[in-house]
């Protein structure tokens, strides 16, 4: 397995961890009756600020993971793995790990800066594959 694929696998596992980080407080906030239902109606209770932020961080990682997956596949399938693409892949992973507490605890402007580091790492991989 290439280092980029390893980073992608770890990023996917991070998504599972993020789901648990969000699901536990969401179940507590909304109640198991609602979260186990078909959710045909709006919840009668709101998510706490922390659970809402964890939900948004979780959803944001899905969005970033799509582009990162494309970058990893392009680099891997074109056999263009280099030290730069490997560093970028693990930089993306580190940024996504740091993004969780940054979003959860409202670290401004650091949350956006951390997101940008992950985005630039992904962009680096894509551009490196074209060079």
N, C-alpha and C positions, 0 to 999 in steps of 0.2 A: 504494500500500500504506500502510495506517495505521501510525503508530509502534508501536502495540501488536502488529500483525502482524509488523513488522520484529523486535521483541523476541522474539516467539514463534519466528520463523525462526532467529534467532541462538541461542535456547535449544535448538532442535532440533539445530543444528550443534554446540553445546556437548556435547550428548549423544553425538554421534559422536566428538568429541575424548575424552570420558570413556571411551568404549568402548576406544579405542586405549590410553589411559593404563592401563586395567585389563588389557587383553588381552596386552600385551607382557610384563609381569611374570608374569601367570598362565601363559602359554605356557612361560616360562622355569622357573617353579616346578613346574608339573605335567608338563611334557614334551609335545612336539608329538604323540607317540603317543597320549596321553590326550585332549588337546584336539581332535584331529582325529577321534577315535573317536565312536561313537554314545553313549558315556557310559552304558552299561548297568550299570556297576559304579562303586563309589566310587573316587576316585583313590587311588593307592598313596602319593602324597606330598601334603603339605599346602601350601596357599597361604602365602606369607610374610605377616607382619603387614601390610606395606605393600600388597601385592596384595589381601589381604582387606578392608582399609579402602577401597581404591579400588573394589572390587566393591560394597561397601555404599553408598558415595557414588553410584556409577553407578545402582544400584537405587533409591536414595532420590530421585534426580532424576527417574526415571520416575514415581514416585508424585507428586512435586510438579508435574511437567509436565502431568499429567492435569488437576488443578484449575486450573492456570495457563491451559491451553488453553481450558477452559470459560470462564474469566473473559475472555480475549481475544475469544473468539467472541461472548459475550454483549455486550460493549462494542461490538465491531465491527458485528455484525448489527443492533444496536439504534441504531446511529449515535450513540453516546454517548461518543465519544472526547473527552476533555478534557485539560487540562494535568495534572490530578491522575492520571488513568488512564494517561497517557503516562509520567509520572514513576514511577508504581507499577510499570509494566511493565519499565522499565529498572532500577529498584531490584531487582525480582525477578531479573533477569538478572545484575546485579552480585553479588547475594547468592549466586547459584548458582555463579558463578565463584569467589568467595571461599570457598565451602563445600568445594571440592575440596581445597585444601591444608589447610584447617582440619581436615577429616576425616582426610586422609592422615597428617598429622603429629600428630594427637591434641591439638589445641588446645582444652583445656577451660578454662572453660565457653564459650569463643568459638564453637566449632562449633555448639552449640545456639542461641546468640544469633544467629549468622548465619542459621541455618535459620529462626528465628522472624521475622527481618526479611523474608525471602522470602515466608513464609506471610502475614504482615501485608500485604505489598504485594499479594498475590493477593486477599486478603480485601477490601482497599480497593477494588480494581477491581470486585469483585462487588457490594459495597454501593453504590458510586458509580453502578452501572448501575440500581439500584433507586430511587435518589433522583431 
